[in-house]
Amino acid sequence: MKNYEKNLTKTTKTAKFRVKRVSDSTNTRQTQRKTQVLDSSNSKKFAKREVKALLDTNESATESSNLIKARINDAYSNCLGGYGYEHGVAESGANFENSRELSWDFSRINRIYRSQPLVAKIANTISFEMTKAGIDIHCELPPDEISYLEQTLRNYDVSLAESANWGLVFGLGASILYLDGEFNANALATPLDMNIVTKDSFKGLKTLVRWQGIMPLYNEFVEKISDVYGENRAEDLGEPRYYEVWFLNSAVKYKVHRSRLFLFRGNKLPGLENQIEMGCGVSIVERLWLPLLNYLATINYVQNMLQISQQRVLFLAEGDRIGLLSEEGQREFQRSMSLISKNANVNNMLVLDQNDEFDYKSANFSNLDKIIQTAQEDFSAAANMPLNKLFGKSPTGLNNSSKENLIDFYDFISREQNMQLRPVYERLIPIIYKSKYGKDIPEFSFDFKSLFMPDE
C-alpha cells in the first residue's frame, strides 16, 4: 500500500487527495480492511479524474503514460541486483523530448531549408517524383478529349508538386481553385458546386503555404458525410471545414471552404496531436532533425580529423627556448611567428634562423571513407530515400543494389500518390473537363504511370 501511495503521489504532484491512514495501531484487521477498500475506491476515482484532466492538455500523452506506468508494473525488475527492466542499460535513462515547436518555428524552418541542401533535396524529390510520370485516364470519351485532359493536368503538375513540397516542409501546403466570378469573400466561403463551373471558367491554381498564406480555422469541423465536395468522404470527418487564406502584400483575408482547396499535409498525426497541429502534419524538418544533426556531426568530425592530420613543427634553438621564459621574449617570439606565417602564405617563402629546424608531422587515419559512407546510408534510411538519389552513390555491402533500392523508393512514392494526389485528381479532372467542354464528364478512372523504367 505504501509503494502504491508513493507512486501515485510522485505521478500526480498537484493532487490534494491524501489516502487515509489508520493511526491507531490497536485497530482491528476489519477496520484496516475497510479503510484500504475505501482508500482504493477513492484512489480509482481520483485516478480517473486525473486521466481525464491530463487528456485535456497538450502533454496528456506523456503525463497519462507516467500515471499508468506508476500504477501498473508488469515487467521483471531487480533493483538490488541491478538487472531487469530499465536496469543495467544506459539507454534506459534516455527520453524523447517534445519537439513539436520545431514544426511551429516558421523562421527556423526557412533558415534550415535555405542553408541545408539535403533537406530541400529530400522534399523536392518526393513531391516532384509524385507528378513526374503523369496518369492514364480511362473513360468513354473520344481520344482527343482524353489526351487534352492528360496534357492539361501535366500543365498543373508543377503547381501541385510545389504545394506538396511545402506540405512536407511546413506541414501544410495547398492549391486554391480560381474560378471566374467566384473569387470573392461570399463565394469562397460556400462549398464548391459543379453547377457554378461553366465553360472557360477555370483559370488555374494558386499555391499557398502554411503560416504565410493559409491556416486552418479550428472552430468548425466536418461532422457528417454529405454530397458536398470536401465533406463526402469518411476521411474528412473531424477536419476543419474552413481555412483562412491570404496573399502576400495584401491585407485581405478570406474564409475559404475546404472544397475549394487541394490540401497537402506532411506526416500525419493521430488523435490529440492532430488537434494540437490543427489538422496539419509534421514538418519533414522535425522528422529529420536528429538524423541530420548526427550526419553533420560525423562529417564535421571527419573534416576536423583531416585538418589536423598534417601539422607544421618548428624546432627552436636552446637559446630561443630560454628566451620564452620572459614576457618580452614571448612577445618577440609571437612577432617572429607572425612574420614567418605571413611570408609562408604570401611569398611562399619560409624564413628561419640558421639554428632552427622545420618539419611536417603527418597522421594517418584509416576507414574515414567508411565512416562517411555509413553516415550517408543512415541518413538516407531516415529520409526514406535511396543513397544514389540523395548522394549520387551506390550502396555498399552484400546483396545491395541501386535497382532494388529504387524499386522500394518508387513503392513509397506510389503510396504517397494514392494518399495525396488521387483525391486531388478525382476533383480536378471533372472541373477541367467541364470548363473546356461545358458539360459533365462521364464516369472515369485513372492510373498513375509507372515511375520505374526497366532496363532493356
VENWOZI-V466187 format. One record per backbone hydrogen bond with DSSP energy under -1.0 kcal/mol. NH is the residue of the N-H (numbers start at 0). CO is the residue of the C=O. Records with the same first field share a line. If there is no record, write none. Layout:
NH->CO + CO
This chain:
4->0
5->1
6->2
7->3
8->4
9->5
10->6
11->7
14->11
26->23
31->27
32->28
33->29
34->30
35->31
36->32
37->33
38->34
39->35
40->36
41->37
42->38
43->39
44->40
45->41
46->42
47->43
48->44
49->45
50->46
51->47
52->48
53->49
54->50
56->53
59->56
62->58
63->59
64->60
65->61
66->62
67->63
68->64
69->65
70->66
71->67
77->82
81->77
82->77
84->75
86->83
91->88
92->89
93->90
101->98
105->103
108->104
109->105
110->106
111->107
112->108
113->109
114->110
115->111
119->115
120->116
121->117
122->118
123->119
124->120
125->121
126->122
127->123
128->124
129->125
135->446
137->444
140->138
145->141
146->142
147->143
148->144
149->145
150->146
151->147
152->148
153->149
154->150
155->151
159->155
160->156
161->157
162->158
163->159
164->160
165->161
166->162
167->163
168->164
169->165
170->166
172->263
173->207
174->261
175->205
176->259
177->203
179->200
181->178
183->181
187->183
188->184
189->186
195->192
196->193
199->434
200->197
202->177
205->175
207->173
209->171
210->213
211->208
213->208
214->243
216->241
221->238
225->230
230->227
235->232
236->233
237->221
238->235
240->219
242->255
243->214
244->253
245->212
249->246
253->244
255->242
256->187
257->240
259->256
260->257
261->174
263->172
265->170
266->281
272->269
273->269
274->270
275->271
276->272
277->274
278->273
279->276
280->170
281->266
283->167
286->282
287->283
291->287
292->288
293->289
294->290
295->291
296->292
297->293
298->294
299->295
300->296
301->297
302->298
303->299
304->300
305->301
306->302
307->303
310->360
312->358
314->356
320->316
321->317
322->318
324->321
325->322
329->325
330->326
331->327
332->328
333->329
334->330
335->331
336->332
337->333
338->334
339->335
340->336
341->337
342->338
343->339
344->340
345->341
346->342
348->342
355->352
356->314
358->312
360->310
362->308
370->366
371->367
372->368
373->369
374->370
375->371
376->372
377->373
378->374
379->375
380->376
381->377
382->378
384->379
389->385
390->386
404->400
405->401
406->402
407->403
408->404
409->405
410->406
411->407
412->408
413->409
414->410
415->411
416->412
417->413
418->414
419->415
421->416
424->420
425->421
427->423
428->424
431->427
432->428
433->429
434->430
435->431
436->432
437->433
444->137
446->135
448->133
